[in-house]
Structure formats: C-alpha cells, structure tokens
Amino acid sequence: MIGVVGTGLMGYPIAKRLLAAGYPVVVWNRTRERALPLAREGAAVAESVTELAEKSELALVVVSDDEASASVLEQLTSAKRGLDVVNHSTVTPMHARWAHGLCGERGCRYLTLTVMGGPTEAERGELVGMAGGDREVLDRWGEAIGRYVREVVYVGSAEAAAALKLAINSIYFSSMLSVAEALLLAERWGIGYEKFREVADKLWIKVLLDRYAGRLLSEKQPLRFRMRLAAKDMLYAVLAGFSKGQPLPHITAIAQTFLEATTIGGLGEEDYTKVYRFLRSTQADRATSTKSG
C-alpha cells in the first residue's frame, strides 16, 4: 500500500491519480476533514501518521515546510523499519540531508523528489521531478510515481534535489514579479496593456507575458500556490545560499516582497500572483497618504 501524508493542493491530486491507476492508498492529513473526500475515491483514511506507516510500503510526504516534514519523518521512521520514503515537500537542502540520514539510521530508504508544476499538472500526471538520495526507491516505485510525474531527473544527493528545486523556483518567482512590476511601471506612465503587449509580443519576453500577465491582471484566478509558501521558499533559498557563503541579493528581495504581501497585505493564503494587487494597492495607499498629509 502507498501512503500519502498531506492531502492539500498537491497531495490530493497525487493520491487521486494513484487511486485511479488502481493502487491501494492510505492517506493522512493534519486536518482530517480534508482527507475524507479521498475515501469516496477508494482511499483508506489513517487516524495517525503511525497508522499510515504501519499500513504502507511507500510513504509519500507532501507537506509545507521543514518543521512539518521533520515531524512527519520522525513519526514514520519510528513506526516502521524498512519503509521507503519519498519527500515531495519543498524543504531546505540542510533538512534534506538530515532527513536522508535519519531514514538511514532507522532502517528506511529516503528519496527527495521535488516537483515542478501545480495542482493542474498533478491532476494530469504532467509534473516534472528532480530526485536525489536512495535511487533504489526510484527504481522500485518508478511505475507508481510515473502516474503523476511524467519525467524524473536524478541529480545525486537528497540535498542537491532540494537545492535545485529552490533554485528553479527562484527563476519562476523572479519572472512573475518582474512582469508584475513592469506592468505597474507602464500603468503609472499611462501606457495601456494593449500597447505594452504590442511591443512585448515582438520580443522574446512574450513567453513571460503569455504565462503571467493574464494571471496577474485577473480578479478571479484559481489558487495554485499560496503566497506564504512562496515567501517560505525564497527564504529557504536565501538560507541555503547563506549555508554555503553565497549571497543572493535578488532572491532576498523577492523573499521580502512575498513576506510583506503575506504579513502586511494579509495575502498569505491567496495565490502568489496576487502580489501584483499588493504592490498596486501599496502605491495607492502611499498616494492617498501623501495627499492627506
């Protein structure tokens, strides 16, 4: 049986894909009610992480951060020796190194398998994975993983796979934030979106506008990635750089922007593209304050 720990935006479609392919699945979520819909799809719902571990040969971990991952891994590896663990969570490479060591000490095998793509790609089985750690886990469970990941690149160590995910995420977030600020700059100088696109569409940056502009400008966009997690990911990237003595000033600025949108803007549970609205409203607030002053 395959266990799925965490049935949020990513864990839910992953579990559903496995069930649709005929795999027996047991799930656990910190908020149990969020796991219950999977019971209607045929999943067993565990009362605890320990119960899930006892029933599983493979445990997929899909949680939000280092702290949640550490808690889950302590419970999984304490409950059952010989368990294979695949961690899909976006964590620091320092945590991935610790997790790999913990599993080895407790007679389990560990694979970092970070993925690129959101809930839609998970639902379609089109995620792209970066793996590191015990390759035997990938060899044994590759067919099951292939139900929701269309391609996996093995990069070596568990920590390397975690670091690569942060590095690539930084490009995604930087690109989106650049488009957001460019749109706001043009708007402040009275340049309409149509004229902006007329020029941009003649250049290589067209691909960035195609991907992000509509999402940034739309009032109604489905939640793909929470703002607070974008802030966390970029903070983790900064910490990963710091641990190697590598300054990352641009990524630090991205982390700060997402953190301000989360805390000051109250957008932590909103999609990360709402950073455009935060920056726009921040400027409006400043303008109002200047006039009243």
C-alpha positions in Angstrom: 0.0 0.0 0.0 1.1 3.6 -0.7 0.7 6.2 2.0 0.2 9.9 1.2 0.9 12.3 4.1 -0.6 15.6 3.3 -3.7 16.0 1.1 -3.6 19.6 0.3 -3.3 21.3 -3.1 -0.7 18.8 -4.3 -1.2 15.7 -2.1 -4.8 15.4 -3.0 -4.4 15.1 -6.8 -1.4 12.8 -6.4 -3.4 10.4 -4.2 -6.3 10.6 -6.7 -4.0 9.7 -9.6 -2.7 6.7 -7.8 -6.2 5.6 -6.9 -7.4 6.0 -10.4 -4.5 3.8 -11.5 -5.6 1.0 -9.2 -3.0 1.4 -6.4 -4.2 0.8 -2.8 -3.7 4.1 -1.0 -3.9 5.2 2.6 -3.9 9.0 3.4 -3.4 11.2 6.4 -3.8 14.9 6.8 -3.4 17.1 9.8 -6.9 18.4 9.3 -8.7 15.1 8.8 -11.7 16.5 7.1 -9.6 17.5 4.1 -8.6 13.8 3.6 -12.1 12.4 3.8 -13.2 13.2 0.2 -10.5 10.7 -0.9 -12.3 8.0 1.0 -15.0 8.3 -1.7 -12.3 7.6 -4.3 -11.3 4.4 -2.5 -8.6 5.6 -0.1 -8.3 4.5 3.5 -8.0 7.4 5.9 -5.5 6.8 8.7 -6.1 8.3 12.2 -2.4 9.0 12.6 0.9 9.1 10.8 1.9 6.0 12.7 -1.1 4.1 11.4 -0.3 5.2 7.9 3.3 4.0 8.2 2.2 0.6 9.6 0.0 0.0 6.6 2.4 1.3 3.9 5.4 0.1 2.0 5.9 3.5 0.5 5.1 6.8 2.1 4.8 10.0 0.0 5.3 13.2 2.1 3.7 16.3 0.7 3.8 19.0 3.5 4.6 22.6 3.7 8.0 23.2 5.3 11.0 21.8 7.2 9.2 21.7 10.5 6.2 19.7 9.2 8.5 17.4 7.3 10.6 16.7 10.3 7.6 15.9 12.5 6.2 13.5 9.9 9.5 11.8 9.2 10.2 11.2 12.9 6.8 9.5 13.2 7.1 7.5 10.0 10.6 6.1 10.7 9.8 5.4 14.4 6.7 3.4 13.4 8.2 1.1 10.8 11.7 -0.1 9.7 12.1 -0.9 6.0 9.7 1.9 4.9 10.5 3.7 1.7 10.0 7.4 2.0 9.6 9.9 -0.9 9.5 13.5 0.1 7.8 15.8 -2.4 7.9 18.8 0.0 9.9 21.9 -0.8 12.5 22.0 2.0 16.0 23.3 2.6 18.9 21.2 1.5 20.0 21.1 5.1 16.8 19.5 6.1 17.0 17.0 3.2 20.5 16.0 4.3 19.2 15.4 7.9 16.2 13.5 6.6 18.3 11.2 4.5 20.5 10.5 7.5 17.5 9.9 9.8 15.9 7.4 7.5 19.2 5.5 7.0 19.8 5.3 10.8 16.3 3.8 11.3 16.4 1.2 8.5 14.4 3.1 5.9 15.3 4.4 2.5 14.8 8.1 1.6 14.4 9.9 -1.7 13.9 13.6 -2.2 11.6 14.0 -5.2 10.7 17.7 -5.6 8.4 18.5 -8.4 7.7 21.4 -10.8 4.1 22.1 -11.7 1.0 22.8 -9.7 -2.3 21.1 -9.0 -3.4 21.1 -12.6 -0.2 19.3 -13.7 -0.6 16.8 -10.9 -4.1 16.1 -11.9 -2.9 15.5 -15.5 0.2 13.5 -14.5 2.4 16.1 -16.0 4.7 17.0 -13.1 8.5 17.1 -13.7 10.6 15.7 -10.9 14.1 16.2 -9.5 15.3 13.3 -7.4 18.2 12.7 -5.1 19.0 10.2 -2.4 18.4 6.5 -2.4 18.0 5.7 -6.1 16.7 2.2 -5.3 13.5 3.8 -4.2 13.0 5.4 -7.6 13.9 2.1 -9.3 11.3 0.2 -7.2 8.5 2.7 -7.3 9.1 4.4 -10.7 5.9 3.0 -12.2 3.7 4.3 -9.4 5.5 7.7 -9.4 5.1 7.8 -13.1 1.3 8.1 -12.7 1.7 11.7 -11.7 5.2 12.6 -12.7 5.9 12.5 -16.4 9.7 12.7 -16.1 12.2 12.4 -13.3 15.8 13.7 -13.4 18.1 12.1 -10.9 20.6 14.7 -9.7 22.5 12.8 -7.0 22.2 13.6 -3.3 19.0 14.3 -1.4 20.2 17.8 -0.6 21.1 18.5 -4.3 17.5 17.8 -5.3 16.1 20.1 -2.6 18.6 22.9 -3.6 17.7 22.6 -7.3 14.0 23.0 -6.6 14.7 26.2 -4.7 17.0 27.5 -7.5 14.4 26.8 -10.2 11.6 28.2 -8.1 13.6 31.4 -7.8 13.5 31.8 -11.6 9.8 31.3 -11.7 9.1 33.8 -8.9 11.6 36.3 -10.3 10.0 36.1 -13.7 6.5 36.6 -12.3 7.5 39.5 -10.1 9.4 41.2 -13.0 6.2 41.1 -15.1 4.1 42.4 -12.3 6.5 45.4 -11.7 6.8 46.1 -15.4 3.0 46.2 -15.8 2.8 48.6 -12.9 5.5 50.9 -14.2 3.8 51.1 -17.6 0.5 51.8 -16.0 1.9 54.6 -13.8 3.1 56.3 -17.0 -0.3 55.9 -18.8 0.7 53.1 -21.1 -2.2 50.7 -21.7 -1.9 47.0 -21.6 -2.6 46.6 -25.3 0.4 48.9 -26.3 2.5 47.1 -23.7 1.7 43.7 -25.4 2.1 45.1 -28.9 5.8 45.7 -28.2 6.4 42.8 -25.8 4.9 40.3 -28.3 7.6 41.1 -30.8 10.3 40.2 -28.3 11.5 37.0 -26.5 9.8 38.2 -23.4 6.4 37.3 -25.0 6.6 33.9 -23.3 6.8 35.6 -19.9 3.7 37.8 -20.6 1.8 34.8 -22.0 2.4 32.8 -18.8 1.9 35.5 -16.2 0.2 38.7 -17.4 -3.3 37.2 -17.6 -3.0 35.7 -14.1 -1.6 38.9 -12.6 -4.4 41.1 -14.1 -7.3 38.8 -13.5 -9.6 39.3 -10.5 -10.5 35.6 -10.4 -7.7 33.1 -10.6 -7.7 29.6 -9.0 -5.3 29.1 -6.1 -2.2 27.3 -7.4 0.4 28.3 -4.9 -0.1 30.2 -1.6 1.8 33.5 -1.1 3.1 32.4 2.3 4.7 29.3 0.7 6.3 31.5 -2.0 7.8 33.6 0.8 8.9 30.5 2.6 10.5 29.0 -0.5 12.5 32.1 -1.2 13.6 32.4 2.4 14.8 28.8 2.2 16.7 29.7 -0.9 18.4 32.6 1.0 19.2 30.3 3.9 20.6 27.6 1.5 22.9 30.2 0.0 23.9 31.5 3.4 24.9 28.0 4.5 27.4 27.9 1.6 28.5 31.5 1.9 26.7 32.6 -1.2 25.0 36.0 -1.2 21.7 36.0 -3.0 20.6 39.7 -3.0 17.9 39.4 -5.7 16.3 36.3 -4.2 16.4 38.1 -0.8 14.4 41.0 -2.3 11.9 38.5 -3.7 11.5 36.8 -0.3 10.9 40.2 1.4 8.3 41.2 -1.2 6.3 38.0 -0.7 6.7 38.2 3.1 5.3 41.8 3.1 2.4 40.7 0.9 1.8 37.9 3.3 2.1 39.8 6.6 1.3 43.5 5.8 -1.1 42.7 2.9 -2.8 39.7 4.6 -2.5 37.7 1.4 -0.7 34.6 2.8 -3.5 32.2 1.8 -4.0 33.8 -1.6 -2.3 32.8 -4.8 1.2 34.2 -5.1 0.3 36.2 -8.3 -1.8 38.5 -6.0 1.5 40.2 -5.3 0.6 42.4 -8.2 -2.5 43.6 -6.3 -0.4 44.1 -3.2 2.1 46.3 -4.9 -0.6 48.2 -6.7 -2.6 48.8 -3.5 0.6 49.8 -1.6 1.3 52.5 -4.2 -2.3 53.7 -3.9 -2.1 53.8 -0.1 1.1 55.9 -0.4 -0.6 58.3 -2.8 -3.6 58.7 -0.5 -1.3 59.3 2.5 0.7 62.0 0.6 -2.5 63.8 -0.4 -3.9 63.7 3.1 -0.6 64.9 4.6 
